[in-house]
């Protein structure tokens, strides 16, 4: 939630996986001007190489 009460979310029909998480992160940082603080749990799916590469690509916008 932003200080302007803006919230971004997704409704999923399946369990979260790295592909869906990457899509969510892309939508999350699409038109932001400031850094986004993203907090994730330590599930094994969060440690996949594709996900790490996506975070690296958006590193300037994700903290």
C-alpha positions in Angstrom: 0.0 0.0 0.0 1.3 3.4 -0.9 0.9 6.6 1.1 -1.9 7.4 -1.4 -3.7 4.2 -0.5 -2.9 2.5 -3.8 -2.8 -1.2 -3.6 -1.7 -3.7 -6.3 -2.7 -7.3 -6.1 -3.5 -10.3 -8.3 -6.2 -13.0 -7.9 -4.7 -16.4 -8.7 -6.4 -19.6 -9.7 -3.4 -21.7 -8.8 -0.5 -21.7 -6.4 2.1 -19.0 -6.7 5.1 -20.1 -8.8 8.2 -18.3 -10.1 6.5 -17.4 -13.4 3.5 -15.8 -11.6 5.7 -14.1 -9.1 7.7 -12.5 -12.0 4.5 -11.4 -13.6 3.4 -9.9 -10.3 6.7 -8.1 -9.8 6.5 -6.7 -13.4 3.1 -5.3 -12.7 4.1 -4.0 -9.3 7.0 -1.9 -10.7 5.4 -0.9 -14.0 4.7 2.8 -13.4 6.2 3.5 -10.0 8.5 6.5 -9.3 10.0 5.3 -6.1 11.4 2.0 -4.9 9.1 -0.8 -4.0 9.8 -2.8 -0.8 9.0 -6.4 -1.6 8.9 -8.9 1.3 8.9 -12.6 0.4 8.8 -15.8 2.4 11.6 -18.4 2.2 9.7 -20.9 0.1 11.8 -23.0 -2.4 10.0 -21.5 -5.4 11.4 -18.1 -4.5 15.0 -19.4 -5.0 14.7 -20.3 -8.7 17.2 -18.8 -11.2 14.5 -17.2 -13.3 13.1 -15.3 -10.4 16.6 -14.1 -9.3 17.2 -12.8 -12.8 13.9 -10.9 -12.8 14.8 -9.3 -9.5 18.2 -8.3 -10.9 16.5 -6.7 -13.9 14.3 -4.6 -11.7 16.8 -4.0 -9.0 16.6 -0.2 -9.3 12.9 -0.3 -8.5 12.8 -3.1 -5.9 14.4 -2.9 -2.5 
